[in-house]
């Protein structure tokens, strides 16, 4: 994500969000119970709100990086055994990539809800 001088936040949507995830990270998400997945979705919305509050009217809050193409392959990694460990990890992602990471995880959650 980057913020342009007019204060607008931008993210890059990946054609395949799981490309940004290593298999161990994907397994952590898919192994969560349905209730935990719902709770994760809610926590990710809270994280998004925190990011927007942080960046509101602060163009210096996130480095300007329009030349970057989104999360690199395998950026999200690690095996997490609990919802809290997963949300802690997502909350520690570098701010410039956090919205992109949350969007990728949400896409995976949406897919899991459909199957």
C-alpha positions in Angstrom: 0.0 0.0 0.0 1.1 3.5 -0.6 -0.4 6.9 0.1 -0.3 9.6 -2.7 0.3 13.2 -1.9 -3.5 13.8 -1.9 -3.9 11.4 1.0 -5.4 8.5 -1.0 -4.3 5.0 0.0 -3.6 2.5 -2.8 -3.3 -1.3 -2.7 -2.5 -3.9 -5.3 -5.0 -6.7 -5.8 -3.2 -10.0 -6.6 -4.7 -12.2 -9.4 -4.1 -15.2 -7.0 -3.9 -14.0 -3.4 -2.5 -17.3 -2.3 0.6 -16.6 -4.3 1.6 -14.3 -1.5 1.3 -17.2 1.0 3.6 -20.1 1.7 1.9 -23.4 2.2 2.4 -23.3 6.0 0.6 -20.0 6.2 -2.3 -21.2 4.0 -2.6 -24.3 6.2 -2.8 -22.1 9.3 -5.8 -20.3 7.8 -7.6 -23.3 6.4 -7.2 -25.3 9.7 -9.1 -22.6 11.7 -12.6 -23.4 12.7 -15.5 -21.6 11.0 -16.0 -19.5 14.2 -12.3 -18.6 14.2 -12.4 -17.6 10.6 -15.3 -15.3 11.3 -13.4 -13.8 14.2 -10.3 -13.4 12.0 -12.4 -11.5 9.4 -13.7 -9.2 12.2 -10.2 -8.6 13.6 -8.9 -7.8 10.1 -11.6 -5.2 9.7 -10.4 -3.7 13.0 -6.8 -3.7 11.7 -7.9 -1.9 8.5 -9.7 0.7 10.6 -6.5 1.2 12.6 -4.4 1.6 9.5 -6.8 4.2 8.0 -6.8 6.1 11.3 -3.0 6.0 11.3 -2.6 7.2 7.8 -5.4 9.8 7.7 -4.0 13.1 6.7 -0.4 11.7 7.0 1.2 11.1 3.7 4.5 10.3 5.5 2.9 7.4 7.4 3.5 4.9 4.6 6.4 5.1 2.1 5.4 6.0 -1.4 5.9 2.8 -3.5 3.8 2.9 -6.7 6.5 1.1 -8.6 6.0 -2.1 -6.5 3.7 -4.8 -7.7 2.1 -5.9 -4.5 3.0 -8.6 -2.1 5.9 -10.7 -3.2 5.3 -14.4 -3.6 5.5 -16.2 -0.2 5.4 -12.9 1.8 3.0 -14.4 4.3 4.7 -17.3 6.0 4.6 -19.3 9.2 2.5 -21.9 10.9 0.1 -20.6 13.6 -1.7 -22.9 15.9 -4.3 -20.4 17.2 -6.5 -17.5 16.1 -4.6 -15.2 18.4 -1.2 -16.2 17.0 -2.6 -15.6 13.5 -4.0 -12.1 14.3 -0.8 -11.2 16.2 1.2 -12.0 13.1 -1.1 -10.0 10.8 -0.9 -7.1 13.1 2.9 -7.1 13.0 3.2 -7.0 9.2 5.1 -4.0 7.8 2.6 -1.2 7.5 3.2 -0.6 3.8 2.1 -4.2 3.1 -0.5 -4.7 5.8 -3.6 -3.8 3.8 -2.4 -5.9 0.9 -1.9 -8.8 3.2 -5.3 -8.4 4.8 -6.9 -8.3 1.4 -5.1 -11.5 0.4 -6.2 -13.3 3.6 -9.7 -12.1 3.2 -9.8 -13.5 -0.4 -8.7 -16.9 1.0 -11.4 -16.7 3.7 -14.0 -15.8 1.1 -13.0 -18.8 -1.0 -13.1 -21.1 2.1 -16.7 -19.8 2.9 -17.8 -20.9 -0.6 -16.5 -24.4 -0.5 
